[in-house]
Amino acid sequence: MPVSARFGACPRACRRIVPVLLAWLALTGQGVAAEPPQNLRATLFGAADQALAAANGQRASLLAPDSYASGAEAYRRAEEILADGGGIEAIQRNLARARDDFTEAAADAEIAGARFSAALDARADADSAEADRYAPELWRDAEETLTEAASRLARGRDKSADDRADAARGQYREAELAAIKANYLNETRSLLETADDLRARRYAPISFERASALLAEAEQALNADRYDTDRPRNLAQLAEHNAHHAIYVARLQRQIYDDDTTLEEVLLDWEGALSALADELDVPVYFDDGHEAAVKRMSEAIATLKADITFLEQAVADRDAQIASLELEVGDQSQSLARVNEALARRERQRERFERVEALFEPEQAIVLRQADGVILRLIGLNFASGSARLTDAHDAILGRVQAALAEFPEANLVIEGHTDSFGSDASNLELSQARADAVLQYLLANSPRSPADVRALGYGESQPVANNETPEGRRRNRRIDIVIYPRW
């Protein structure tokens, strides 16, 4: 596409180039073979094209709109004269004007770019958020304000130009936020509109209001920090689920009212789904008084299966570790039976010590895990207040049991690890996890004879989750203190 296409010129040179070429040859005194038609335009427009490229490189159409527009108009006129077979002097005169205007525009744009850096940074952020797609009117308003600021700067109205640039910066920030909200929240808003059309406010008021409240909370979170999108995204997803549920309930209610189905048929359908799940668990369930008893029985069965799995996994890990250790030890044919017996006895002492530590804690307080070179106390019951690293009297019970557990390993080195969920920035989560680990370290040093040289605290922030951060239970499990014990077996 020729450069002139940027200015909307109509390429008619193919019809009228011969008269202009003959005039050019007459002026230069050259024959037709000396300069073919395709070189004529390059010869005439070369300097103006270079000036145009330099102006575009400085974003002059945005930052020096007046001189850029003047140059563009002169450039168009030159192309029109060329296309119409006009005189060479008129073409050269307009191209000289275009070159000068583009050169001036490039210089003015460079100055404006430095002076309006804050507005341009805001524009870049809005562009990254696709504000031209998600908030087109706000984007256009900001663009117009910035070009107005550039025009005033070129006319020497510095104070007025700065005021307009500051206004443009605010408009770009507004467009950026609107685009981020649209990107994360528009789908939920659309679902709520569908639910409203189905009269979900009447037929499914709880789900509808819950979805509306979650949407409002997500928007408030974006207003507070538009760049921390983990929590707003999670809230928006929850709002979508509730909106879908409101739509489902509203449609079901209308089917009942229209006699397309009955309440009994709906209940039997749901009970059938629960019965199928209960069959997989090999648990008989009945719905004499509703679903509560059936759900309770299935939950108990699932809890039992999970406990069995955990026990078996630990047993397999223990056996594998024992086998691996014994294989290494018997690899040396010269070792004596006494050494093998001692190794087995040592493993038995380790197992007994591990079981004593495990027995100290209730399931909701801690999980005791064995690894190849040590033991992990995963303190799932040691919960801090939101954003806090302060230990209170409420923590004494579990920390007392921790001290009893550590007394089983008086010679061990300890690493106290702090972990958080994914909500909040990486930096703040890292700082908070370190502060919590430090608080536990100071408590243990103050209440036990252990040497500070044997204990250290590390904060890992959100980098080592043990559960899904997309669910409340998963986030609760990820907000934890792990005490890693490295015994000198």
SULHUMO-V320949 format. One record per backbone hydrogen bond with DSSP energy under -0.5 kcal/mol. NH is the residue of the N-H (numbers start at 1). CO is the residue of the C=O. If there is no record, write none. Layout:
# SULHUMO-V320949
[[NH & CO] [NH & CO]]
This chain:
# SULHUMO-V320949
[[5 & 2] [6 & 3] [7 & 4] [8 & 5] [9 & 4] [11 & 9] [12 & 10] [15 & 12] [16 & 12] [17 & 13] [20 & 16] [21 & 17] [22 & 18] [23 & 19] [24 & 20] [25 & 21] [26 & 22] [27 & 23] [28 & 24] [29 & 25] [30 & 25] [34 & 31] [35 & 31] [35 & 32] [39 & 36] [40 & 36] [40 & 37] [41 & 37] [42 & 38] [43 & 39] [44 & 40] [45 & 41] [46 & 42] [49 & 45] [50 & 46] [51 & 47] [52 & 48] [53 & 49] [54 & 50] [55 & 51] [56 & 52] [57 & 53] [58 & 54] [58 & 55] [59 & 56] [60 & 55] [62 & 59] [63 & 59] [64 & 60] [68 & 64] [69 & 65] [70 & 66] [71 & 67] [72 & 68] [73 & 69] [74 & 70] [75 & 71] [76 & 72] [77 & 73] [78 & 74] [79 & 75] [80 & 76] [81 & 77] [82 & 78] [83 & 79] [84 & 80] [85 & 82] [86 & 81] [91 & 87] [92 & 88] [93 & 89] [94 & 90] [95 & 91] [96 & 92] [97 & 93] [98 & 94] [99 & 95] [100 & 96] [101 & 97] [102 & 98] [103 & 99] [104 & 100] [105 & 101] [106 & 102] [107 & 103] [108 & 104] [109 & 105] [110 & 106] [111 & 107] [112 & 108] [113 & 109] [114 & 110] [115 & 111] [116 & 112] [117 & 114] [120 & 116] [121 & 117] [122 & 118] [123 & 119] [124 & 120] [125 & 121] [126 & 122] [127 & 123] [128 & 124] [129 & 125] [130 & 127] [131 & 126] [133 & 130] [134 & 130] [135 & 131] [139 & 135] [140 & 136] [141 & 137] [142 & 138] [143 & 139] [144 & 140] [145 & 141] [146 & 142] [147 & 143] [148 & 144] [149 & 145] [150 & 146] [151 & 147] [152 & 148] [153 & 149] [154 & 150] [155 & 151] [156 & 153] [157 & 152] [158 & 156] [161 & 157] [162 & 158] [163 & 159] [164 & 160] [165 & 161] [166 & 162] [167 & 163] [168 & 164] [169 & 165] [170 & 166] [171 & 167] [172 & 168] [173 & 169] [174 & 170] [175 & 171] [176 & 172] [177 & 173] [178 & 174] [179 & 175] [180 & 176] [181 & 177] [182 & 178] [183 & 179] [184 & 180] [185 & 181] [186 & 182] [189 & 185] [190 & 186] [191 & 187] [192 & 188] [193 & 189] [194 & 190] [195 & 191] [196 & 192] [197 & 193] [198 & 194] [199 & 196] [200 & 195] [202 & 199] [203 & 199] [204 & 200] [208 & 204] [209 & 205] [210 & 206] [211 & 207] [212 & 208] [213 & 209] [214 & 210] [215 & 211] [216 & 212] [217 & 213] [218 & 214] [219 & 215] [220 & 216] [221 & 217] [222 & 218] [223 & 219] [224 & 220] [225 & 221] [228 & 225] [229 & 227] [233 & 229] [234 & 230] [235 & 231] [236 & 232] [237 & 233] [238 & 234] [239 & 235] [240 & 236] [241 & 237] [242 & 238] [243 & 239] [244 & 240] [245 & 241] [246 & 242] [247 & 243] [248 & 244] [249 & 245] [250 & 246] [251 & 247] [252 & 248] [253 & 249] [254 & 250] [255 & 251] [256 & 252] [257 & 253] [258 & 254] [259 & 256] [260 & 255] [261 & 255] [266 & 262] [267 & 263] [268 & 264] [269 & 265] [270 & 266] [271 & 267] [272 & 268] [273 & 269] [274 & 270] [275 & 271] [276 & 272] [277 & 273] [278 & 274] [279 & 275] [280 & 276] [281 & 277] [282 & 278] [282 & 279] [283 & 278] [290 & 287] [295 & 291] [296 & 292] [297 & 293] [298 & 294] [299 & 295] [300 & 296] [301 & 297] [302 & 298] [303 & 299] [304 & 300] [305 & 301] [306 & 302] [307 & 303] [308 & 304] [309 & 305] [310 & 306] [311 & 307] [312 & 308] [313 & 309] [314 & 310] [315 & 311] [316 & 312] [317 & 313] [318 & 314] [319 & 315] [320 & 316] [321 & 317] [322 & 318] [323 & 319] [324 & 320] [325 & 321] [326 & 322] [327 & 323] [328 & 324] [329 & 325] [330 & 326] [331 & 327] [332 & 329] [333 & 331] [335 & 332] [340 & 336] [341 & 337] [342 & 338] [343 & 339] [344 & 340] [345 & 341] [346 & 342] [347 & 343] [348 & 344] [349 & 345] [350 & 346] [351 & 347] [352 & 348] [353 & 349] [354 & 350] [355 & 351] [356 & 352] [357 & 353] [358 & 354] [359 & 355] [360 & 356] [360 & 357] [361 & 358] [365 & 362] [366 & 362] [367 & 378] [369 & 367] [369 & 376] [371 & 374] [374 & 371] [375 & 485] [376 & 369] [377 & 483] [378 & 367] [378 & 376] [379 & 377] [379 & 481] [380 & 378] [381 & 365] [382 & 379] [383 & 381] [388 & 385] [395 & 392] [396 & 393] [399 & 395] [400 & 396] [401 & 397] [402 & 398] [403 & 399] [404 & 400] [405 & 401] [406 & 402] [407 & 403] [408 & 404] [408 & 405] [409 & 406] [410 & 407] [412 & 409] [413 & 486] [414 & 454] [415 & 484] [416 & 456] [417 & 415] [417 & 482] [418 & 458] [419 & 480] [420 & 461] [429 & 425] [430 & 426] [431 & 427] [432 & 428] [433 & 429] [434 & 430] [435 & 431] [436 & 432] [437 & 433] [438 & 434] [439 & 435] [440 & 436] [441 & 437] [442 & 438] [443 & 439] [444 & 440] [445 & 441] [446 & 442] [447 & 443] [448 & 445] [454 & 451] [455 & 452] [456 & 414] [458 & 416] [460 & 418] [460 & 458] [463 & 460] [471 & 468] [475 & 471] [476 & 472] [477 & 473] [478 & 474] [479 & 475] [480 & 419] [480 & 478] [481 & 379] [482 & 417] [483 & 377] [484 & 415] [484 & 482] [485 & 375] [485 & 483] [486 & 413] [486 & 484] [487 & 485] [489 & 487]]
